[in-house]
């Protein structure tokens, strides 16, 4: 059995799964643990350059397109907000609520 590529994790269904995966991604790329409501771009947090890496990661991992107004920094401040964005964009793509 082949082990999954850690650089390309399988998306986990549901917001809780998204939050857990985002926490793992942040820990791997920053060397520190985060909480789901921590402001990742606040004092002592991540650089705005890392925001672009987050956008690419979210788009590739969850097969979504983040464009226009969705690129606001507020959508990336916390793991909760990122998971909500992913969930909303996935629902829109499927023609679900908010589409």
N, CA and C atoms as a LAMMPS dump frame, in Angstrom:
ITEM: TIMESTEP
0
ITEM: NUMBER OF ATOMS
297
ITEM: BOX BOUNDS ff ff ff
-5.0000000000000000e+02 5.0000000000000000e+02
-5.0000000000000000e+02 5.0000000000000000e+02
-5.0000000000000000e+02 5.0000000000000000e+02
ITEM: ATOMS id mol type element x y z
1 1 1 N 0.846 -1.183 0
2 1 2 C 0 0 0
3 1 3 C 0.886 1.239 0
4 2 1 N 0.598 2.134 -0.886
5 2 2 C 1.388 3.348 -1.034
6 2 3 C 0.903 4.408 -0.059
7 3 1 N 1.84 5.077 0.617
8 3 2 C 1.442 6.121 1.566
9 3 3 C 1.127 7.399 0.809
10 4 1 N 0.161 8.181 1.304
11 4 2 C -0.212 9.417 0.624
12 4 3 C 0.913 10.434 0.674
13 5 1 N 0.956 11.282 -0.335
14 5 2 C 1.933 12.357 -0.429
15 5 3 C 1.568 13.434 0.585
16 6 1 N 2.45 13.731 1.582
17 6 2 C 2.105 14.723 2.605
18 6 3 C 1.947 16.127 2.045
19 7 1 N 2.519 16.395 0.871
20 7 2 C 2.389 17.721 0.277
21 7 3 C 1.016 17.91 -0.361
22 8 1 N 0.31 16.821 -0.632
23 8 2 C -1.005 16.909 -1.26
24 8 3 C -2.002 16.062 -0.493
25 9 1 N -2.429 16.533 0.688
26 9 2 C -3.329 15.734 1.519
27 9 3 C -4.691 15.563 0.88
28 10 1 N -5.32 14.456 1.213
29 10 2 C -6.688 14.228 0.77
30 10 3 C -7.595 15.181 1.537
31 11 1 N -8.467 15.891 0.848
32 11 2 C -9.401 16.757 1.563
33 11 3 C -10.294 15.936 2.49
34 12 1 N -10.55 16.48 3.665
35 12 2 C -11.407 15.825 4.639
36 12 3 C -12.765 16.499 4.57
37 13 1 N -13.86 15.739 4.398
38 13 2 C -15.171 16.367 4.283
39 13 3 C -15.575 17.1 5.556
40 14 1 N -16.397 18.135 5.393
41 14 2 C -16.939 18.87 6.534
42 14 3 C -16 19.926 7.053
43 15 1 N -16.566 20.951 7.68
44 15 2 C -15.769 22.067 8.189
45 15 3 C -14.769 21.614 9.239
46 16 1 N -15.164 20.663 10.114
47 16 2 C -14.227 20.193 11.134
48 16 3 C -13.008 19.549 10.493
49 17 1 N -13.222 18.783 9.436
50 17 2 C -12.117 18.157 8.718
51 17 3 C -11.232 19.185 8.045
52 18 1 N -11.849 20.215 7.487
53 18 2 C -11.092 21.291 6.843
54 18 3 C -10.25 22.014 7.889
55 19 1 N -10.85 22.32 9.027
56 19 2 C -10.11 23.002 10.091
57 19 3 C -8.924 22.164 10.557
58 20 1 N -9.135 20.869 10.737
59 20 2 C -8.049 19.986 11.184
60 20 3 C -6.922 19.956 10.157
61 21 1 N -7.272 19.865 8.886
62 21 2 C -6.244 19.841 7.842
63 21 3 C -5.499 21.175 7.767
64 22 1 N -6.215 22.285 7.898
65 22 2 C -5.564 23.592 7.883
66 22 3 C -4.607 23.75 9.066
67 23 1 N -5.006 23.261 10.228
68 23 2 C -4.112 23.311 11.389
69 23 3 C -2.845 22.511 11.133
70 24 1 N -2.976 21.336 10.506
71 24 2 C -1.791 20.529 10.169
72 24 3 C -0.911 21.254 9.156
73 25 1 N -1.532 21.854 8.137
74 25 2 C -0.786 22.601 7.121
75 25 3 C -0.005 23.746 7.762
76 26 1 N -0.673 24.528 8.599
77 26 2 C -0.005 25.652 9.254
78 26 3 C 1.136 25.18 10.149
79 27 1 N 0.916 24.118 10.897
80 27 2 C 1.97 23.595 11.777
81 27 3 C 3.171 23.133 10.96
82 28 1 N 2.91 22.426 9.856
83 28 2 C 4.01 21.949 9.001
84 28 3 C 4.814 23.098 8.414
85 29 1 N 4.129 24.161 8.017
86 29 2 C 4.796 25.256 7.314
87 29 3 C 5.309 26.371 8.21
88 30 1 N 4.923 26.371 9.478
89 30 2 C 5.387 27.435 10.367
90 30 3 C 6.192 26.918 11.543
91 31 1 N 6.107 25.605 11.798
92 31 2 C 6.837 25.044 12.927
93 31 3 C 6.216 25.366 14.277
94 32 1 N 4.963 25.794 14.27
95 32 2 C 4.286 26.067 15.536
96 32 3 C 2.841 25.609 15.454
97 33 1 N 2.245 25.397 16.612
98 33 2 C 0.852 24.966 16.686
99 33 3 C -0.058 26.192 16.7
100 34 1 N -1.231 26.053 16.089
101 34 2 C -2.203 27.128 16.013
102 34 3 C -3.532 26.64 16.566
103 35 1 N -4.374 27.571 16.976
104 35 2 C -5.745 27.231 17.343
105 35 3 C -6.645 27.688 16.203
106 36 1 N -7.863 27.17 16.162
107 36 2 C -8.737 27.489 15.038
108 36 3 C -9.173 28.951 15.012
109 37 1 N -9.072 29.645 16.145
110 37 2 C -9.502 31.042 16.179
111 37 3 C -8.35 32.04 16.348
112 38 1 N -7.11 31.55 16.235
113 38 2 C -5.948 32.45 16.324
114 38 3 C -5.848 33.297 15.057
115 39 1 N -5.53 34.579 15.211
116 39 2 C -5.32 35.468 14.063
117 39 3 C -3.935 35.163 13.493
118 40 1 N -3.912 34.407 12.405
119 40 2 C -2.624 33.953 11.858
120 40 3 C -1.81 35.089 11.256
121 41 1 N -2.439 36.238 10.993
122 41 2 C -1.707 37.381 10.454
123 41 3 C -1.561 38.513 11.471
124 42 1 N -1.938 38.257 12.718
125 42 2 C -1.806 39.248 13.781
126 42 3 C -0.353 39.386 14.211
127 43 1 N -0.1 40.159 15.274
128 43 2 C 1.257 40.339 15.777
129 43 3 C 1.934 38.988 16.049
130 44 1 N 3.13 38.825 15.518
131 44 2 C 3.878 37.584 15.694
132 44 3 C 3.387 36.453 14.802
133 45 1 N 2.46 36.779 13.905
134 45 2 C 1.898 35.758 13.02
135 45 3 C 2.62 35.694 11.685
136 46 1 N 1.889 35.293 10.687
137 46 2 C 2.439 35.061 9.357
138 46 3 C 2.54 36.341 8.547
139 47 1 N 3.39 36.307 7.536
140 47 2 C 3.547 37.46 6.649
141 47 3 C 2.438 37.463 5.605
142 48 1 N 2.214 38.618 5.005
143 48 2 C 1.195 38.698 3.952
144 48 3 C 1.608 37.869 2.737
145 49 1 N 2.9 37.642 2.558
146 49 2 C 3.351 36.772 1.463
147 49 3 C 2.835 35.355 1.65
148 50 1 N 2.735 34.917 2.893
149 50 2 C 2.247 33.576 3.16
150 50 3 C 0.776 33.454 2.758
151 51 1 N 0.054 34.57 2.717
152 51 2 C -1.35 34.548 2.302
153 51 3 C -1.475 33.977 0.895
154 52 1 N -0.549 34.318 0.019
155 52 2 C -0.598 33.783 -1.341
156 52 3 C -0.385 32.277 -1.344
157 53 1 N 0.502 31.798 -0.509
158 53 2 C 0.712 30.358 -0.396
159 53 3 C -0.562 29.675 0.116
160 54 1 N -1.227 30.31 1.062
161 54 2 C -2.492 29.78 1.577
162 54 3 C -3.55 29.692 0.477
163 55 1 N -3.658 30.74 -0.33
164 55 2 C -4.638 30.752 -1.421
165 55 3 C -4.379 29.582 -2.364
166 56 1 N -3.136 29.412 -2.774
167 56 2 C -2.778 28.318 -3.689
168 56 3 C -3.075 26.969 -3.036
169 57 1 N -2.712 26.811 -1.787
170 57 2 C -2.963 25.567 -1.067
171 57 3 C -4.459 25.251 -1.014
172 58 1 N -5.268 26.234 -0.63
173 58 2 C -6.71 26.014 -0.527
174 58 3 C -7.318 25.667 -1.884
175 59 1 N -6.908 26.392 -2.922
176 59 2 C -7.449 26.123 -4.257
177 59 3 C -7.102 24.716 -4.732
178 60 1 N -5.866 24.317 -4.556
179 60 2 C -5.44 22.989 -5.025
180 60 3 C -6.007 21.865 -4.176
181 61 1 N -5.997 22.035 -2.876
182 61 2 C -6.439 20.97 -1.979
183 61 3 C -7.939 20.739 -2.058
184 62 1 N -8.711 21.814 -2.161
185 62 2 C -10.164 21.695 -2.095
186 62 3 C -10.848 21.948 -3.433
187 63 1 N -10.059 22.065 -4.507
188 63 2 C -10.583 22.219 -5.861
189 63 3 C -11.595 23.364 -5.94
190 64 1 N -11.145 24.533 -5.471
191 64 2 C -11.967 25.735 -5.492
192 64 3 C -11.192 26.834 -6.191
193 65 1 N -11.881 27.893 -6.577
194 65 2 C -11.25 29.085 -7.146
195 65 3 C -11.587 30.258 -6.233
196 66 1 N -10.551 30.908 -5.721
197 66 2 C -10.748 32.054 -4.833
198 66 3 C -10.451 33.298 -5.65
199 67 1 N -11.474 34.078 -5.909
200 67 2 C -11.351 35.24 -6.784
201 67 3 C -12.05 36.454 -6.18
202 68 1 N -11.749 37.617 -6.753
203 68 2 C -12.461 38.848 -6.435
204 68 3 C -12.556 39.15 -4.954
205 69 1 N -13.773 39.407 -4.503
206 69 2 C -14.019 39.806 -3.115
207 69 3 C -13.61 38.728 -2.12
208 70 1 N -13.545 37.468 -2.556
209 70 2 C -13.143 36.392 -1.651
210 70 3 C -11.664 36.457 -1.274
211 71 1 N -10.883 37.265 -1.968
212 71 2 C -9.454 37.396 -1.665
213 71 3 C -9.166 38.369 -0.524
214 72 1 N -10.206 38.858 0.144
215 72 2 C -9.998 39.753 1.295
216 72 3 C -9.23 39.036 2.4
217 73 1 N -8.32 39.735 3.037
218 73 2 C -7.508 39.165 4.115
219 73 3 C -8.381 38.618 5.245
220 74 1 N -9.54 39.231 5.474
221 74 2 C -10.427 38.75 6.54
222 74 3 C -10.825 37.287 6.355
223 75 1 N -10.889 36.811 5.116
224 75 2 C -11.235 35.411 4.861
225 75 3 C -10.122 34.444 5.25
226 76 1 N -8.934 34.976 5.552
227 76 2 C -7.774 34.136 5.844
228 76 3 C -7.214 34.374 7.247
229 77 1 N -7.866 35.212 8.035
230 77 2 C -7.368 35.578 9.371
231 77 3 C -7.265 34.401 10.315
232 78 1 N -8.271 33.531 10.297
233 78 2 C -8.295 32.396 11.217
234 78 3 C -8.616 31.118 10.449
235 79 1 N -8.311 30.001 11.057
236 79 2 C -8.629 28.71 10.458
237 79 3 C -10.142 28.583 10.286
238 80 1 N -10.913 29.082 11.244
239 80 2 C -12.373 29.034 11.145
240 80 3 C -12.838 29.767 9.887
241 81 1 N -12.313 30.964 9.652
242 81 2 C -12.732 31.75 8.486
243 81 3 C -12.308 31.091 7.183
244 82 1 N -11.111 30.495 7.16
245 82 2 C -10.67 29.794 5.952
246 82 3 C -11.567 28.594 5.665
247 83 1 N -11.926 27.85 6.697
248 83 2 C -12.8 26.681 6.522
249 83 3 C -14.183 27.114 6.041
250 84 1 N -14.681 28.219 6.574
251 84 2 C -15.979 28.741 6.128
252 84 3 C -15.919 29.141 4.655
253 85 1 N -14.829 29.777 4.248
254 85 2 C -14.649 30.175 2.852
255 85 3 C -14.629 28.943 1.952
256 86 1 N -13.846 27.944 2.321
257 86 2 C -13.764 26.711 1.528
258 86 3 C -15.146 26.071 1.423
259 87 1 N -15.831 25.956 2.537
260 87 2 C -17.149 25.326 2.547
261 87 3 C -18.117 26.096 1.654
262 88 1 N -18.123 27.407 1.767
263 88 2 C -19.026 28.238 0.956
264 88 3 C -18.728 28.091 -0.528
265 89 1 N -17.441 28.129 -0.896
266 89 2 C -17.077 28.026 -2.305
267 89 3 C -17.37 26.634 -2.866
268 90 1 N -17.189 25.615 -2.051
269 90 2 C -17.526 24.257 -2.498
270 90 3 C -19.031 24.12 -2.69
271 91 1 N -19.825 24.684 -1.788
272 91 2 C -21.289 24.638 -1.911
273 91 3 C -21.731 25.39 -3.165
274 92 1 N -21.126 26.548 -3.42
275 92 2 C -21.473 27.331 -4.611
276 92 3 C -21.153 26.55 -5.878
277 93 1 N -20.025 25.882 -5.891
278 93 2 C -19.614 25.099 -7.063
279 93 3 C -20.579 23.951 -7.319
280 94 1 N -21.166 23.43 -6.261
281 94 2 C -22.099 22.305 -6.384
282 94 3 C -23.539 22.769 -6.579
283 95 1 N -23.731 24.1 -6.588
284 95 2 C -25.072 24.627 -6.742
285 95 3 C -25.891 24.568 -5.474
286 96 1 N -25.176 24.46 -4.332
287 96 2 C -25.849 24.351 -3.037
288 96 3 C -26.241 25.706 -2.492
289 97 1 N -26.539 25.757 -1.191
290 97 2 C -26.935 27.019 -0.545
291 97 3 C -25.889 28.102 -0.768
292 98 1 N -26.322 29.279 -1.09
293 98 2 C -25.419 30.394 -1.312
294 98 3 C -24.91 30.457 -2.744
295 99 1 N -25.34 29.521 -3.591
296 99 2 C -24.881 29.495 -4.983
297 99 3 C -25.519 30.597 -5.785
